[in-house]
């Protein structure tokens, strides 16, 4: 059993859609999205206009509040626990939508995983600015003329660029400098190779820098050395697999590149002071997992 990956429109199979926009009041989780933990093959930006609940993203419980903006990258595991009548604007869009030219927003999306959480709290007036663009985007997606695709792309660039400006103003985060960009490349490589490559030398070689320099960059910007970043990524995937799949500990260890399940158990306990099986028991109970037999 794998963690379900859903495509635009929350379908199991891609139908080729590049973008969907919704502005609506949702009565419950089912109306907004699939009500089970899943990943996306796309980006999602979600503006909470009114309502309450919990948004669980990679085991972090984040309160749903008015004027809170959620930004999810592909592969993040999440699900909602909404209270009734939650007013939401959201856009789901593919990576292809942002590849037509080099834009500052591409750097913002790259920097997101380095410098921010999965949400932004908006200040007075900022939500209204974004809502206006959501509404224009939604209207344009219903148009069928030959100008619509470029207008949609234009509005999407405006939306993501304004979000980048808001993040910069509210949290003092700007466009990546050369060191931050290099570390962003490192993080992208870790996301691709964490199961097979756990040594800093591999990533330093891919980036054409020394391991010492990579460790210095990581410590300077993130406060953790490169080896810790790799280990944290392995741990995140281990936790995802423990909760979201029915694989046993040996299977999970093998899938994460550990030849010896006992070594994986020691690694996990060293990182989080709990064994994998105990973690699964605790997290099953916490989120009332359907396979909970503890």
N, C-alpha and C positions, 0 to 999 in steps of 0.2 A: 504494500500500500504506500503510495506516494502522497506528498502534500498536494492537494488539488491546485493546478494553475489555471486560472480563468482568464479569458480573453475579453476584449472590449465588449460591453454589454453583459458581462458575467455569464458567458457561454463556455461550455467545455471545449468546443471546436471553434476555431477562428473562422469568421465569415468575411474577412477582408476589411472590416470597418477600421477606419483610422481614428475616428473621434466620435464621442457621444457627449451631449450636454443635457443636464437635467436641472430644473428649478422647480422644487415641489416640497410639499409637506408630507412627511413619512410617518405612518402610524406605528411602525415597528421595524425590526431589523430586516425581515423578509422583503419588505417593500423597497428598502434602500439597496440591499445587496443580498447575496447568499448568506444565510445565517450560520455558516460553519467556517472555521479557520481555513484560509486559502491564500495563495499568492496571486499576483497579477503579472501579465506579460506586457503591461503598459504603465504609464504614469497616471496618477490620479491627484487632482486638486479639489478639495472639498471645503466649502465655506459654510460654517454653521451660522445661520441667521437668527435662529431661536430654537430653544429646546434643551434637552439634557440627556445624560446617559454616560456610557463608558465606551471608549474606543481602545481595544487591546491591540498593540502593535509590538510584535516580537517580545511578548511577556511583560511589556510595560503598559500599565493601566493609565490611560489618559482621560481626564474628565471632558465630556462634551459640553461646551459652553458657547453662548452667543459670542460672535465676533472672534471665534477661534478658527484658524485656517489649517487644515491638515494637508500635508504634501507627502505622497507615498511614491517611492521608487519601485520599479519592478523587483520581484523576488522577496519583498517584505511580507511576512505572514501577519495577517490581521483579521479581526472580526469586530462587529459592533454589538453593543447591548444598549439599545436606545429605549428611552421612555417615549410615551405617546406624543404625537404631534410635534415632531422635530422638523424645523424648516431649514432646508439644505439646498445649496447650489453646488453642483459638481461637474467636472469635466474629466473624462477618461480619454487619453490620447497616446498614440504609438510613438516610439522613438523616431520613426520615419518623419513624423510631422515637424521635428526640430532639426532635420538634417539638410535642409535646402540651402543654408548658407551659414557662415561662421558668425555667431552672435554672442554678445556678452551673456545672454541667458544660458547658453550652453555651459559657460563657466560656472554660472550660478547652480545649475543642476548638478554639475560635477562637485562643486564645493559643498553641496547640501549635506552629504553624509559626513563630511569632516567637521562642520562648524555648527550645525543646528540639530535640534530634535526634529521629530516628524510633525511638528505643529508650530504655528506662529500666532501670538495673540495680537490682534489688530487694535490700533488706537482709534479714537473718535473720527469718523468720516472715511476711514480707509475701507471698511466693509462696503459702504455705499458705492465707492469707486469701483471695486471689484465686481459687485453685483451688477452694475450697469454693463460691464463687459460680458459677464455670464449671460445676461439676457440677450445681448446682441449676438453672441456666439450661438445661442440656442435658436434664435430666429434665422440666422444665416444657414444653419445646418438643414433647415427645411426648404431652402431655395434649391432650384434645379438648374439654374442657368450656368453658363460656362465661367462666369466670374466668381461664383460661390467658393470654389476650392481655395483660390488665392485670398479672398476676403477672410475666410475662416482661418487660414494660416496667419494672416496679418493680425487678426484679433487675438489669436493664441500667443503670438509673439508679444503683443501689447500686454496681455494678461500676465504672462510669466515674467516679463521685464518689469512691470509695475510691482509684482511680488518681490522680485529681486531688490528693487529700490526700497520697498517697505522693510524688508529684512535688514538691508544696509542701514536704514535710518533708525529702526527700532533696536537693533542688536549690534550695530557698528561692524557689520561684516561686509567687506567689499569684494571686488573681483579678485581672483586668485593671483598672488604674486608668483614668481618663478619657483620658489621653494615649496609653496603650498600646492602649486600645480604638479610638481614632481611627486609630492606625497599623495595627491589625489590619484595619480597614475599607479602608485604603489597599492593604494586601497583597491583600485579596480582589478589589479593583478591578483591580489589576495582573494577577492571574490571569485575569481575564475579558477584559482589553483590551490586553494587552502586544503583540499582533500588529498592532494598528491605531493605538494611542496610545502614543507613546514620550516625550511631553513631560510635564514635571512640572506645568505649568499646567492640563492637562486634569484630572488627578487632584485637584489642589488645588480646582479649581472644583466637582468632584463632591462633595467633602467640605466645601464652603463655608468653606474656609480659604485663606490666601495660600500661594503657592509657597514663600516664605521660611520660613513657619511649619512647613510640611510637611517641608522640608529640615532644620529645627532638630529636629523630633520624631524624624526618622529617624536623624540623627547622634547625638542624645542617647540613644536606646534601642538602636539597632542598630550604631552606629559607622560608618554609611555614609549618604551623602546619598540623596535620593529617586531621582535619576537613576541612581545606581549600582544601586539595588534593581530598577529597571525593566530595566536592561541585564543584570543577573544572571539575571532571569527569562527574558528573550529568549534568553540563552545556554543556559540549561537546556533550553529547548524545542528549540533548534538541535541540541544534543548528542543529545537524545532522537530527533529525526528523522534525524540522521546515522547513528545506530546501528540504530534499530528500524524504519526504513523503507528502501525502495530508491529513494527520490526523489533526483534529481540535485541538485547544488548550486544551480542556477538555480531549481528548483521549491521547494526549501526556503527560499531567499531570498524568493521571491514569497509563500509561505505565511506568512512572518514579517513581511511588510509592507515588504520592501526592493524598490524598483523596479529597482535596479541590482545584479546579483550580485557585481560587483567591489567595490561598497561594503560588501556583507554580508561578503565575505571579509576586507576591511580591518578591519571592526568585530570580527569573530571573532578575528583575529590580535592585535588590540590588547588584547582582553579576556583571551586565554588563551595568547598567544605561540606560536600554531600555526595553520596554515590549516585550514579545514573538511575538505578532502580528506585532509590529513595526519592530522588527528584521527580520521577514519573509518578510515584504514589502521591506526593504532595500536590503536584500540579493537576493531576486528575481530579483530586478532591476539590481543589480550589475552583476549577472551571467546570465541574460537574460533567466530566468527559463521559460519553456513552459507553466506553469500555471500562469504566471504573468498577472494579470488583474488590477494591480494598476496604 
